[in-house]
Amino acid sequence: MDNKAQIATAINEALPEMDLATITSKIEVPKDSSMGDFAFPTFMLAKELRKAPNAIAAELVDQINHAGFKDVVAAGPYVNFFLDQANFGSTVLATVLDNENYGHNTDGEAGHITIDMSSPNIAKPMSMGHLRSTVIGNSLAEISRANGYQPIKINHLGDWGTQFGKLIVAYKRWGSEEEVKKDPINTLVKYYVRFHAEAKDHPEMDDEGRAWFKKLEDGDTEAQELWKWFRDESLKEFMDLYDTLDIEFDSFNGEAFYNDKMEGVVETLEDRNKLVESQGAQVVDLEAYNLNVAMIKRSDGATLYMTRDLAAAVFRKKNYNFVKSLYVVGGEQREHFQQLKAVLKEMGYAWSDDIEHVSFGMITVDGKKLSTRSGRIILLKDVLQDSVDLALKQIDAKNPSLANKEVVAHEVGTGAVVFHDLMNERTLNFDFKLEDVVRFEGDTGPYVQYANARAHSILRKAGNPEIDLTNLTISDENVWETEKLLADFEDIIRRAWRDREPSVIAKYALNLARTFNKYYANSKILTEDAELNARLALVTGVSKTLTESLRLLGVKAPQEM
């Protein structure tokens, strides 16, 4: 199955002075399959061998053992390898069908991976801006598991900070208990937006907000009761959204959880003489890291986001003994995580190198950034519902007699939004348009889901027979691209984890769906002949791999659409 390893070994036998790992890293896949299934460039050998790359390629072809390959040819400076299609295809299909967790590996050796993800702010609705951290984090958790790790998903709720002081001020000025109880989140965010609008002309309100947060930190009864009420109401709405997305967490320990754990951070920094005073505040000088100072305590004694993140990192290492600690947070927080790692290193923690900021770009709508403060919010629950409604509308038009169509519409609609996000490389910004997301054609989640549903339809028509794994050769050349993609799945799963990039899985699923649809359009699958069993094995393998690809992204794979 590991064709690169087979090719690298054959090249290494001809070039024993070149190590196997280097050879493997240089092997490419030609854009045009007529040029071969794999290619090895010889440019890097020209200087050492003092020969033209074209001449080196021609000589290598004569020296390489051709056994196991259909052909090995020189094409300019490349050695092109053509695989034995019949043997290769049969081996691929047998491997896919005979392996319950095809594509998975045990590289992680059950090491713990903590993943800080989603982390919405209490008393604010979850907007489209929260989608990325939530679905990227969830997908990376599943991808890490497929690579042999044990993920621990942590929802580090934004349930502490100056904003709660501001919200308390807003509630005491303009709020009413009755109004909040009727519509908690929308009412609280209305107060929050009004606070920021009025604070522009009345900056003393910011001081009032900071004072109330200090009361909250000091255990003031009224402040504590209001804070707990805001938190409980927010969590109810958040849980409804997570249920809609079918996402679970191992911990909801938010910022407030670390209130009694921050003193240990301060003491460690003091013991190591790392705290210095700056304008009354306590900071850590990070000039050696070419970073701004990290503020640990404000001049009024109140702690900061950094202090709580440091306490959280120490707590997670102690309780989970992670081998990697991922923070799936927007790219604008880059400096914060650089400072976090630097301060932990200053505290004497070598494991700070295992902390990783998995950044991502922004979602914009009509080219504009979303902002709670300015009141420019597009609610995630509204987008998901609109997407489900649009999916149901398309199902009604295409397959009105479909059983459980409301369930399927939910899986297609929510899956469309998730897939669209993860299809984009995570560091890029992208503009969201619902009508582009819920389409059954093009680069969309529903397109992949539909290809899988089509595979299930074929198997149902065939009577869902048991596949004989002893004879899986398909002579039809239209199947070749699909078989090659199936063979790539383990490598794809490794690459997605190595790059922390769910889009690798999403793009793979789109490619597999396309090649399968092309094969389906050009070949008769259910013809009763000697290769019917092998063709049904291919359909089964495609469905199994598409289903797993979608699962790794957090997307359902309905068997009918």
SEFINU-272374 format. One record per residue (C-alpha): x, y, z. Coordinates in nm, 4 decimals. Example, Ala and Ser with C-alpha at 12.3 -4.5 7.8 and 13.67 -1.06 7.14 Angstrom:
REM residues 2
> 1.2300 | -0.4500 | 0.7800
> 1.3670 | -0.1060 | 0.7140
REM end
This chain:
REM residues 561
> 0.0000 | 0.0000 | 0.0000
> 0.2883 | 0.2379 | 0.0702
> 0.3826 | 0.3096 | -0.2876
> 0.6209 | 0.5923 | -0.1980
> 0.8159 | 0.3505 | 0.0230
> 0.8304 | 0.0936 | -0.2581
> 0.9541 | 0.3559 | -0.5051
> 1.2017 | 0.5075 | -0.2567
> 1.3487 | 0.1635 | -0.1862
> 1.3914 | 0.0954 | -0.5592
> 1.5669 | 0.4321 | -0.6058
> 1.7794 | 0.3799 | -0.2935
> 1.9094 | 0.0511 | -0.4338
> 2.0315 | 0.2467 | -0.7380
> 2.1526 | 0.5429 | -0.5268
> 2.2795 | 0.3873 | -0.1999
> 2.4664 | 0.7070 | -0.1066
> 2.1341 | 0.8950 | -0.0786
> 1.9332 | 0.8231 | 0.2387
> 1.5856 | 0.6763 | 0.2142
> 1.4085 | 0.9609 | 0.3979
> 1.5471 | 1.2227 | 0.1581
> 1.4455 | 1.0163 | -0.1433
> 1.0941 | 0.9702 | -0.0047
> 1.0550 | 1.3432 | 0.0585
> 1.1420 | 1.4230 | -0.3050
> 0.8890 | 1.1879 | -0.4668
> 0.6067 | 1.3773 | -0.6372
> 0.2694 | 1.3027 | -0.7936
> 0.2533 | 1.4356 | -1.1532
> -0.0363 | 1.6693 | -1.2302
> -0.1049 | 1.4718 | -1.5479
> -0.1502 | 1.0998 | -1.4735
> -0.0380 | 1.0163 | -1.8280
> 0.3120 | 1.1145 | -1.7070
> 0.3022 | 0.8445 | -1.4423
> 0.1627 | 0.7792 | -1.0979
> 0.4734 | 0.9061 | -0.9161
> 0.7837 | 1.0959 | -1.0229
> 1.1343 | 1.1445 | -0.8862
> 1.3172 | 1.4658 | -0.9895
> 1.6943 | 1.4480 | -1.0428
> 1.7861 | 1.8191 | -1.0278
> 1.9397 | 1.7897 | -0.6793
> 2.1817 | 1.5211 | -0.8016
> 2.3289 | 1.7234 | -1.0874
> 2.5971 | 1.9044 | -0.8848
> 2.7135 | 1.5964 | -0.6945
> 2.7189 | 1.3622 | -0.9957
> 2.8381 | 1.6362 | -1.2342
> 2.5853 | 1.5346 | -1.4959
> 2.2795 | 1.6895 | -1.6535
> 1.9500 | 1.5976 | -1.4778
> 1.8175 | 1.4441 | -1.8016
> 2.1196 | 1.2130 | -1.8263
> 2.0886 | 1.1143 | -1.4586
> 1.7207 | 1.0256 | -1.5067
> 1.8010 | 0.8095 | -1.8102
> 2.0747 | 0.6227 | -1.6230
> 1.8550 | 0.5688 | -1.3175
> 1.5848 | 0.4058 | -1.5285
> 1.8393 | 0.1427 | -1.6385
> 1.9619 | 0.0860 | -1.2817
> 1.6225 | 0.0641 | -1.1059
> 1.4633 | -0.2762 | -1.0559
> 1.1371 | -0.2600 | -1.2517
> 0.9782 | -0.5513 | -1.0636
> 0.6461 | -0.4492 | -0.9088
> 0.5932 | -0.1600 | -1.1519
> 0.4056 | -0.1527 | -1.4788
> 0.6770 | 0.0727 | -1.6210
> 0.9600 | 0.3069 | -1.5176
> 1.0529 | 0.5737 | -1.7745
> 1.2676 | 0.8857 | -1.8010
> 1.0894 | 1.2071 | -1.8982
> 1.3443 | 1.4867 | -1.9118
> 1.4852 | 1.5361 | -1.5593
> 1.2231 | 1.3052 | -1.4017
> 1.2034 | 0.9314 | -1.3440
> 0.8355 | 0.8452 | -1.3795
> 0.6841 | 0.5372 | -1.2182
> 0.3715 | 0.3651 | -1.3475
> 0.2127 | 0.1269 | -1.0988
> 0.0799 | -0.2186 | -1.1810
> -0.2878 | -0.1200 | -1.1910
> -0.4459 | -0.4638 | -1.1586
> -0.2366 | -0.5744 | -0.8604
> -0.2429 | -0.2291 | -0.7022
> -0.6199 | -0.1867 | -0.7297
> -0.6943 | -0.5309 | -0.5911
> -0.4610 | -0.4736 | -0.2942
> -0.6111 | -0.1321 | -0.2204
> -0.9697 | -0.2568 | -0.2157
> -0.8856 | -0.5574 | 0.0017
> -0.7023 | -0.3329 | 0.2473
> -0.9863 | -0.0780 | 0.2676
> -1.2554 | -0.3381 | 0.3223
> -1.0581 | -0.5618 | 0.5566
> -0.9543 | -0.2825 | 0.7954
> -1.2179 | -0.1560 | 1.0369
> -1.0317 | 0.1719 | 1.0882
> -0.8845 | 0.2112 | 0.7435
> -0.6575 | 0.5149 | 0.7196
> -0.5897 | 0.5360 | 1.0943
> -0.2465 | 0.4904 | 1.2508
> -0.0945 | 0.4596 | 1.5977
> 0.1741 | 0.7280 | 1.5630
> 0.0507 | 0.9177 | 1.8702
> 0.1018 | 0.6223 | 2.1052
> -0.2061 | 0.7318 | 2.3058
> -0.0449 | 1.0628 | 2.4069
> -0.2817 | 1.3305 | 2.5397
> -0.3593 | 1.6344 | 2.3244
> -0.5434 | 1.9193 | 2.4962
> -0.7416 | 2.1335 | 2.2542
> -0.8622 | 2.4761 | 2.3716
> -1.1505 | 2.5499 | 2.1337
> -1.4786 | 2.7366 | 2.0841
> -1.4554 | 2.9341 | 2.4113
> -1.7412 | 3.1824 | 2.3615
> -1.7911 | 3.4764 | 2.5942
> -2.0683 | 3.4514 | 2.8504
> -2.3640 | 3.6877 | 2.8061
> -2.3020 | 3.7151 | 2.4334
> -2.4656 | 3.5081 | 2.1596
> -2.2529 | 3.2717 | 1.9547
> -2.2086 | 3.4398 | 1.6201
> -2.0576 | 3.3203 | 1.2942
> -1.7312 | 3.4462 | 1.4390
> -1.7343 | 3.1547 | 1.6878
> -1.7849 | 2.8896 | 1.4210
> -1.4220 | 2.8556 | 1.3150
> -1.2660 | 2.7785 | 1.6538
> -1.5484 | 2.5341 | 1.7284
> -1.5405 | 2.3262 | 1.4102
> -1.1644 | 2.3454 | 1.3472
> -1.0992 | 2.2346 | 1.7054
> -1.3524 | 1.9531 | 1.6837
> -1.2082 | 1.8275 | 1.3547
> -0.8506 | 1.8402 | 1.4838
> -0.9616 | 1.6360 | 1.7845
> -1.0945 | 1.3627 | 1.5558
> -0.7925 | 1.3817 | 1.3252
> -0.5575 | 1.3515 | 1.6239
> -0.7524 | 1.0452 | 1.7415
> -0.7130 | 0.8896 | 1.3948
> -0.3382 | 0.9435 | 1.4377
> -0.3310 | 0.7518 | 1.7633
> -0.3607 | 1.0369 | 2.0164
> -0.6169 | 1.0926 | 2.2927
> -0.7732 | 1.4378 | 2.2461
> -0.9141 | 1.6353 | 2.5395
> -1.1534 | 1.9043 | 2.4167
> -1.1628 | 2.2064 | 2.6464
> -1.4212 | 2.4833 | 2.6168
> -1.2356 | 2.7642 | 2.7959
> -1.5415 | 2.9806 | 2.8475
> -1.4914 | 3.3560 | 2.8512
> -1.6676 | 3.3849 | 3.1867
> -1.4402 | 3.6382 | 3.3579
> -1.2896 | 3.9751 | 3.2846
> -1.3638 | 4.3465 | 3.2701
> -1.6542 | 4.2957 | 3.0300
> -1.8584 | 4.1517 | 3.3170
> -1.8028 | 4.4667 | 3.5158
> -1.9304 | 4.6636 | 3.2173
> -2.2307 | 4.4336 | 3.1795
> -2.3163 | 4.4712 | 3.5472
> -2.3045 | 4.8504 | 3.5087
> -2.5266 | 4.8288 | 3.2002
> -2.7764 | 4.6008 | 3.3758
> -2.7939 | 4.8207 | 3.6852
> -2.8453 | 5.1331 | 3.4695
> -3.0964 | 5.0112 | 3.2131
> -3.1817 | 4.6474 | 3.2789
> -3.4795 | 4.4686 | 3.4205
> -3.4973 | 4.1131 | 3.5543
> -3.8220 | 4.0492 | 3.3684
> -3.6725 | 4.1563 | 3.0338
> -3.3631 | 3.9366 | 3.0791
> -3.5704 | 3.6306 | 3.1741
> -3.7807 | 3.6615 | 2.8566
> -3.4838 | 3.6629 | 2.6176
> -3.1593 | 3.6339 | 2.8161
> -2.8796 | 3.6463 | 2.5594
> -3.0265 | 3.8975 | 2.3158
> -3.1211 | 4.1271 | 2.6038
> -2.7787 | 4.1079 | 2.7680
> -2.5981 | 4.1763 | 2.4430
> -2.8299 | 4.4744 | 2.3835
> -2.7160 | 4.6153 | 2.7185
> -2.3516 | 4.5477 | 2.6313
> -2.3764 | 4.7226 | 2.2929
> -2.5510 | 5.0216 | 2.4552
> -2.2755 | 5.0443 | 2.7177
> -2.0039 | 5.0773 | 2.4524
> -2.2085 | 5.3253 | 2.2505
> -2.2622 | 5.5530 | 2.5507
> -1.9101 | 5.5065 | 2.6917
> -1.7745 | 5.6885 | 2.3858
> -1.9226 | 6.0111 | 2.5229
> -1.8927 | 5.9118 | 2.8889
> -1.5490 | 5.7492 | 2.9401
> -1.6052 | 5.7447 | 3.3153
> -1.8353 | 5.4465 | 3.2508
> -1.5270 | 5.2377 | 3.1648
> -1.3828 | 5.3176 | 3.5077
> -1.7134 | 5.2164 | 3.6639
> -1.7039 | 4.8871 | 3.4748
> -1.3485 | 4.8146 | 3.5928
> -1.4516 | 4.8932 | 3.9503
> -1.7405 | 4.6451 | 3.9357
> -1.5111 | 4.3770 | 3.7955
> -1.2749 | 4.4337 | 4.0879
> -1.5756 | 4.3866 | 4.3192
> -1.6512 | 4.0617 | 4.1373
> -1.2936 | 3.9419 | 4.1884
> -1.3117 | 4.0377 | 4.5545
> -1.6254 | 3.8264 | 4.6073
> -1.8924 | 4.1004 | 4.6288
> -2.2249 | 3.9197 | 4.6796
> -2.4327 | 4.1249 | 4.4334
> -2.1662 | 4.1057 | 4.1628
> -2.1261 | 3.7277 | 4.2132
> -2.5012 | 3.6638 | 4.1913
> -2.5413 | 3.8657 | 3.8717
> -2.2361 | 3.6991 | 3.7168
> -2.3637 | 3.3470 | 3.7957
> -2.7060 | 3.4297 | 3.6519
> -2.5551 | 3.5621 | 3.3271
> -2.3327 | 3.2501 | 3.3022
> -2.6112 | 2.9957 | 3.3600
> -2.8408 | 3.1564 | 3.1011
> -2.5604 | 3.1695 | 2.8443
> -2.4648 | 2.8047 | 2.8898
> -2.8217 | 2.6913 | 2.8145
> -2.8078 | 2.8579 | 2.4730
> -2.4536 | 2.7402 | 2.4018
> -2.5485 | 2.3789 | 2.4754
> -2.8377 | 2.3959 | 2.2289
> -2.5921 | 2.5021 | 1.9580
> -2.3378 | 2.2345 | 2.0457
> -2.6163 | 1.9747 | 2.0331
> -2.7121 | 2.1027 | 1.6873
> -2.3526 | 2.0603 | 1.5718
> -2.3199 | 1.7284 | 1.7606
> -2.0055 | 1.8509 | 1.9383
> -1.9155 | 1.7447 | 2.2918
> -1.6479 | 1.8684 | 2.5317
> -1.4403 | 1.7065 | 2.8031
> -1.4194 | 2.0263 | 3.0091
> -1.6075 | 2.3558 | 3.0423
> -1.3529 | 2.5029 | 3.2825
> -1.3506 | 2.8678 | 3.1857
> -1.1501 | 3.1653 | 3.3034
> -1.3319 | 3.1858 | 3.6383
> -1.2197 | 2.8310 | 3.7248
> -0.8643 | 2.9608 | 3.7601
> -0.9394 | 3.2410 | 4.0077
> -0.7897 | 3.0435 | 4.2969
> -0.5012 | 2.9097 | 4.0874
> -0.3415 | 3.2355 | 3.9736
> -0.1564 | 3.3069 | 4.2954
> 0.0673 | 3.0075 | 4.2280
> 0.1666 | 3.1659 | 3.8955
> 0.2490 | 3.4959 | 4.0645
> 0.4489 | 3.3194 | 4.3379
> 0.6529 | 3.1200 | 4.0857
> 0.7373 | 3.4362 | 3.8927
> 0.8304 | 3.6150 | 4.2165
> 1.0465 | 3.3233 | 4.3338
> 1.2358 | 3.3335 | 4.0032
> 1.2668 | 3.7157 | 4.0198
> 1.0821 | 3.7550 | 3.6945
> 0.8214 | 4.0111 | 3.8071
> 0.9076 | 4.3762 | 3.7707
> 0.7005 | 4.6849 | 3.8456
> 0.5942 | 4.9101 | 3.5606
> 0.3688 | 5.2126 | 3.6323
> 0.2306 | 5.0321 | 3.9353
> 0.1573 | 4.7110 | 3.7428
> 0.3437 | 4.3792 | 3.7737
> 0.4929 | 4.2626 | 3.4422
> 0.7390 | 4.0114 | 3.2968
> 1.0065 | 4.1618 | 3.0732
> 1.0188 | 3.9659 | 2.7457
> 1.2708 | 4.1773 | 2.5607
> 1.4941 | 3.8702 | 2.5229
> 1.2171 | 3.7147 | 2.3116
> 1.1658 | 4.0363 | 2.1121
> 0.8185 | 4.0663 | 2.2636
> 0.6344 | 4.3349 | 2.4587
> 0.6121 | 4.2962 | 2.8363
> 0.3481 | 4.0546 | 2.9637
> 0.1256 | 4.2184 | 3.2251
> 0.0471 | 3.9826 | 3.5135
> -0.1284 | 4.2201 | 3.7577
> -0.2759 | 4.5621 | 3.6953
> -0.1962 | 4.8581 | 3.9179
> -0.5251 | 4.8041 | 4.1053
> -0.4269 | 4.4448 | 4.1799
> -0.6755 | 4.2885 | 3.9376
> -0.5493 | 3.9914 | 3.7371
> -0.5551 | 3.9699 | 3.3624
> -0.6310 | 3.7278 | 3.0808
> -0.2607 | 3.6394 | 3.0646
> -0.2514 | 3.5446 | 3.4327
> -0.5470 | 3.3108 | 3.3918
> -0.4036 | 3.1546 | 3.0749
> -0.0782 | 3.0841 | 3.2560
> -0.2696 | 2.9187 | 3.5414
> -0.4716 | 2.7183 | 3.2889
> -0.1588 | 2.5949 | 3.1094
> 0.0014 | 2.4802 | 3.4363
> -0.3236 | 2.3116 | 3.5453
> -0.3608 | 2.1282 | 3.2133
> -0.0039 | 1.9993 | 3.2173
> -0.0464 | 1.8737 | 3.5730
> -0.3878 | 1.7130 | 3.5176
> -0.3623 | 1.5842 | 3.1609
> 0.0158 | 1.5492 | 3.1096
> -0.0270 | 1.6555 | 2.7474
> 0.2274 | 1.5875 | 2.4742
> 0.0816 | 1.8818 | 2.2827
> -0.1471 | 2.1626 | 2.3940
> -0.3334 | 2.3291 | 2.1085
> -0.5086 | 2.6658 | 2.1256
> -0.7508 | 2.7032 | 1.8337
> -0.7810 | 3.0808 | 1.8426
> -0.7929 | 3.3545 | 1.5779
> -0.4730 | 3.4839 | 1.4219
> -0.5093 | 3.8252 | 1.5871
> -0.4077 | 3.6613 | 1.9183
> -0.0672 | 3.5568 | 1.7842
> 0.1363 | 3.7810 | 2.0150
> -0.0604 | 3.6734 | 2.3213
> 0.0390 | 3.3093 | 2.2682
> 0.3974 | 3.4014 | 2.1939
> 0.4003 | 3.5840 | 2.5271
> 0.2285 | 3.2913 | 2.7017
> 0.4965 | 3.0473 | 2.5859
> 0.7747 | 3.2915 | 2.6738
> 0.6465 | 3.3541 | 3.0278
> 0.6049 | 2.9790 | 3.0881
> 0.9645 | 2.9313 | 2.9750
> 1.0694 | 3.2072 | 3.2168
> 0.8829 | 3.0141 | 3.4884
> 1.1127 | 2.7186 | 3.4153
> 0.8665 | 2.4986 | 3.2231
> 1.0433 | 2.3253 | 2.9328
> 0.7060 | 2.1876 | 2.8199
> 0.6145 | 2.5378 | 2.7023
> 0.7578 | 2.4206 | 2.3671
> 0.4633 | 2.1783 | 2.3446
> 0.2130 | 2.4653 | 2.3383
> 0.0889 | 2.5516 | 1.9917
> -0.1329 | 2.8333 | 1.8675
> -0.3465 | 2.6947 | 1.5842
> -0.4518 | 3.0231 | 1.4295
> -0.7226 | 3.0868 | 1.1725
> -0.8498 | 3.3682 | 0.9538
> -1.1732 | 3.5629 | 0.9894
> -1.5159 | 3.4972 | 0.8474
> -1.6543 | 3.8147 | 0.6951
> -2.0042 | 3.8818 | 0.5677
> -2.0275 | 4.1163 | 0.2701
> -1.6591 | 4.1831 | 0.3292
> -1.7149 | 4.3231 | 0.6796
> -1.5822 | 4.1921 | 1.0105
> -1.8332 | 4.0761 | 1.2699
> -1.8314 | 4.2637 | 1.6032
> -2.0414 | 4.2265 | 1.9184
> -1.9431 | 4.5696 | 2.0482
> -2.0678 | 4.7474 | 1.7382
> -2.3802 | 4.5328 | 1.7256
> -2.2792 | 4.3747 | 1.3921
> -2.3654 | 4.0146 | 1.4771
> -2.4855 | 3.7289 | 1.2572
> -2.6117 | 3.4626 | 1.4947
> -2.4742 | 3.1133 | 1.4364
> -2.8044 | 2.9507 | 1.5317
> -2.9833 | 3.1568 | 1.2649
> -2.7302 | 3.0597 | 0.9971
> -2.7597 | 2.6903 | 1.0866
> -3.1398 | 2.7051 | 1.0801
> -3.1416 | 2.8914 | 0.7469
> -2.9052 | 2.6295 | 0.6065
> -3.1268 | 2.3439 | 0.7251
> -3.4341 | 2.5160 | 0.5748
> -3.2534 | 2.5603 | 0.2431
> -3.1442 | 2.1944 | 0.2451
> -3.5036 | 2.0832 | 0.3098
> -3.6213 | 2.2992 | 0.0211
> -3.3734 | 2.1314 | -0.2146
> -3.4640 | 1.7836 | -0.0884
> -3.8332 | 1.8604 | -0.1461
> -3.7493 | 1.9592 | -0.5042
> -3.5221 | 1.6609 | -0.5791
> -3.6611 | 1.3779 | -0.3644
> -3.9952 | 1.4753 | -0.2050
> -4.0781 | 1.1174 | -0.0965
> -3.7532 | 1.0756 | 0.1014
> -3.8146 | 0.9163 | 0.4410
> -3.6956 | 1.1149 | 0.7455
> -3.6266 | 1.4132 | 0.5233
> -3.6255 | 1.6544 | 0.8196
> -3.3419 | 1.4522 | 0.9788
> -3.1533 | 1.4394 | 0.6486
> -3.2079 | 1.8140 | 0.5964
> -3.0575 | 1.8763 | 0.9407
> -2.7527 | 1.6617 | 0.8575
> -2.7104 | 1.8235 | 0.5165
> -2.7758 | 2.1804 | 0.6323
> -2.5488 | 2.1808 | 0.9368
> -2.2928 | 1.9717 | 0.7512
> -2.2875 | 2.2237 | 0.4671
> -2.1926 | 2.5086 | 0.7014
> -1.9238 | 2.3022 | 0.8786
> -1.7764 | 2.1646 | 0.5546
> -1.7654 | 2.5076 | 0.3921
> -1.5639 | 2.6412 | 0.6835
> -1.3211 | 2.3483 | 0.6924
> -1.2779 | 2.3356 | 0.3151
> -1.1003 | 2.6708 | 0.3391
> -0.7396 | 2.6661 | 0.4552
> -0.7678 | 2.7721 | 0.8168
> -0.5299 | 3.0717 | 0.8034
> -0.7230 | 3.2383 | 0.5197
> -1.0107 | 3.4845 | 0.5584
> -1.3259 | 3.4059 | 0.3649
> -1.6580 | 3.5726 | 0.2953
> -1.9680 | 3.3740 | 0.3878
> -2.2671 | 3.3487 | 0.1525
> -2.5300 | 3.0938 | 0.2524
> -2.6512 | 3.0311 | -0.1029
> -2.2986 | 2.9193 | -0.2030
> -2.2791 | 2.6757 | 0.0868
> -2.5948 | 2.4636 | 0.0548
> -2.5590 | 2.3439 | -0.3043
> -2.5633 | 1.9840 | -0.4193
> -2.3091 | 2.0628 | -0.6922
> -1.9606 | 2.2131 | -0.6773
> -1.7146 | 2.2255 | -0.3893
> -1.9663 | 2.1738 | -0.1101
> -2.0433 | 1.9357 | 0.1730
> -2.3753 | 1.8285 | 0.0183
> -2.1869 | 1.7281 | -0.2997
> -1.9714 | 1.4862 | -0.0979
> -2.2712 | 1.3628 | 0.1013
> -2.4632 | 1.3043 | -0.2214
> -2.1765 | 1.1010 | -0.3724
> -2.1839 | 0.8805 | -0.0629
> -2.5639 | 0.8476 | -0.0778
> -2.5305 | 0.7474 | -0.4444
> -2.2838 | 0.4731 | -0.3460
> -2.5308 | 0.3415 | -0.0874
> -2.8064 | 0.3466 | -0.3497
> -2.5954 | 0.1286 | -0.5803
> -2.5279 | -0.1187 | -0.2999
> -2.8968 | -0.1335 | -0.2091
> -2.9863 | -0.2079 | -0.5717
> -2.7296 | -0.4877 | -0.5662
> -2.8914 | -0.6309 | -0.2523
> -2.6041 | -0.5262 | -0.0220
> -2.4124 | -0.8473 | -0.0950
> -2.1189 | -0.9703 | 0.1103
> -1.7986 | -0.8860 | -0.0731
> -1.5511 | -1.1610 | -0.1595
> -1.2060 | -1.0168 | -0.0904
> -1.0146 | -1.2787 | -0.2914
> -1.0744 | -1.1401 | -0.6416
> -1.0934 | -0.7614 | -0.6605
> -0.9274 | -0.6818 | -0.9933
> -1.1131 | -0.4312 | -1.2135
> -0.9980 | -0.4025 | -1.5748
> -1.1911 | -0.0800 | -1.6444
> -0.9362 | 0.2038 | -1.6686
> -1.1983 | 0.4531 | -1.5476
> -1.1514 | 0.3173 | -1.1950
> -0.7804 | 0.3945 | -1.1675
> -0.7960 | 0.7488 | -1.0269
> -1.0465 | 0.6408 | -0.7625
> -0.8312 | 0.3455 | -0.6533
> -0.5239 | 0.5701 | -0.6241
> -0.7148 | 0.8165 | -0.4072
> -0.8370 | 0.5373 | -0.1798
> -0.4746 | 0.4319 | -0.1320
> -0.3815 | 0.7856 | -0.0257
> -0.6163 | 0.8025 | 0.2738
> -0.3667 | 0.7093 | 0.5454
> -0.1173 | 0.9612 | 0.4104
> -0.3928 | 1.2251 | 0.3976
> -0.4831 | 1.1665 | 0.7630
> -0.1179 | 1.1985 | 0.8635
> -0.0748 | 1.5168 | 0.6602
> -0.3920 | 1.6756 | 0.8014
> -0.2582 | 1.6248 | 1.1534
> 0.0992 | 1.7281 | 1.0719
> -0.0247 | 2.0567 | 0.9215
> -0.3124 | 2.0977 | 1.1724
> -0.5216 | 2.1444 | 0.8608
> -0.8729 | 1.9939 | 0.8284
> -0.8962 | 2.1341 | 0.4745
> -0.6608 | 1.8518 | 0.3677
> -0.9398 | 1.6054 | 0.4562
> -1.2154 | 1.8213 | 0.3011
> -1.0311 | 1.8623 | -0.0290
> -0.9509 | 1.4918 | -0.0358
> -1.3202 | 1.4076 | 0.0146
> -1.4141 | 1.6397 | -0.2721
> -1.1555 | 1.4764 | -0.5010
> -1.2707 | 1.1261 | -0.4106
> -1.6355 | 1.2215 | -0.4676
> -1.5457 | 1.3718 | -0.8082
> -1.3461 | 1.0727 | -0.9312
> -1.6156 | 0.8317 | -0.8126
> -1.8903 | 1.0333 | -0.9852
> -1.6819 | 1.0374 | -1.3036
> -1.6384 | 0.6604 | -1.2845
> -2.0114 | 0.6149 | -1.2169
> -2.0986 | 0.8343 | -1.5183
> -1.8743 | 0.6404 | -1.7570
> -1.9044 | 0.2806 | -1.6396
> -2.1827 | 0.0306 | -1.5743
> -2.1379 | -0.0958 | -1.2220
> -2.4274 | -0.3419 | -1.1776
> -2.3644 | -0.5487 | -1.4917
> -2.3664 | -0.9212 | -1.4063
> -2.0159 | -1.0378 | -1.4991
> -1.6971 | -1.1719 | -1.3386
> -1.5944 | -0.8273 | -1.2091
> -1.9244 | -0.7282 | -1.0436
> -1.7950 | -0.8298 | -0.6980
> -1.4837 | -0.6141 | -0.7472
> -1.6865 | -0.3139 | -0.8623
> -1.9154 | -0.3437 | -0.5595
> -1.6032 | -0.3636 | -0.3444
> -1.4924 | -0.0334 | -0.4978
> -1.8315 | 0.1284 | -0.4261
> -1.8185 | -0.0016 | -0.0682
> -1.4626 | 0.1270 | -0.0243
> -1.5554 | 0.4705 | -0.1576
> -1.8569 | 0.4957 | 0.0720
> -1.6545 | 0.3813 | 0.3731
> -1.3789 | 0.6348 | 0.3024
> -1.6146 | 0.9248 | 0.2273
> -1.8102 | 0.8518 | 0.5449
> -1.4924 | 0.8512 | 0.7521
> -1.3635 | 1.1674 | 0.5827
> -1.6859 | 1.3482 | 0.6687
> -1.6791 | 1.2133 | 1.0245
> -1.3274 | 1.3508 | 1.0729
> -1.4687 | 1.6905 | 0.9767
> -1.7670 | 1.6622 | 1.2105
> -2.0154 | 1.6112 | 0.9256
> -2.2801 | 1.3379 | 0.9008
> -2.3069 | 1.1051 | 0.6011
> -2.6759 | 1.0260 | 0.5320
> -2.7292 | 0.7082 | 0.3285
> -3.0175 | 0.8632 | 0.1328
> -3.0682 | 1.2178 | 0.0104
REM end
